[in-house]
Structure formats: C-alpha cells, structure tokens
Amino acid sequence: MQVDAKKTTLKGNEALALAREVDEIYATKGQKVIYVDLRKNTPDTAQLLKLLLGPSGNLRAPTLRKDRTLIVGFDAATYNKLLGV
C-alpha cells in the first residue's frame, strides 16, 4: 500500500498505531540513524513520537514499511542495507 503524504497526513496516534505493527524502527535524525528493536526495548510514547513525527506534527517523510520494519527519514546506507537500493 502506498499513501501520498501530501494528501493524507498521519498525526500522533496514527503514527503510533503504525509503530505498533512493526518489530523494528530505523529513524534518521540529522546525520544519525537511530535503531529501535521494539521486541527488546519499548520506548515511552514521547520518545517514540520524537522519532516518528516532524516539526509539523505529522509522520516524517519519507516513511517506508518493509515487512515488520519501519524506516523513517532518508539515509542512503540504511536504504541500501534494508532495501538493496
């Protein structure tokens, strides 16, 4: 499924619901890639929202879901590792 973020925005609760459907999150913040294994470590809601939402309060773009992995933000090395791009 593909959603155009310009037409459909995901806010806090919707982003959290998306995070609950995955086992791991890779979130790019600036130059850093933050990895969270939700099977071993569940961050509190505020921390999770900081990873998922941008300054507008919407889910950060680009966001991709591959199987049980959520990739938030763009990092070429992460995309190559996880998607083989």
PyMOL commands that set and color helices and strands:
alter all, ss='L'
color gray80, all
select helices_A, chain A and resi 12-20+45-52+76-83
alter helices_A, ss='H'
color red, helices_A
select strands_A, chain A and resi 24-29+32-37+63-66+69-72
alter strands_A, ss='S'
color yellow, strands_A
deselect
rebuild
show_as cartoon
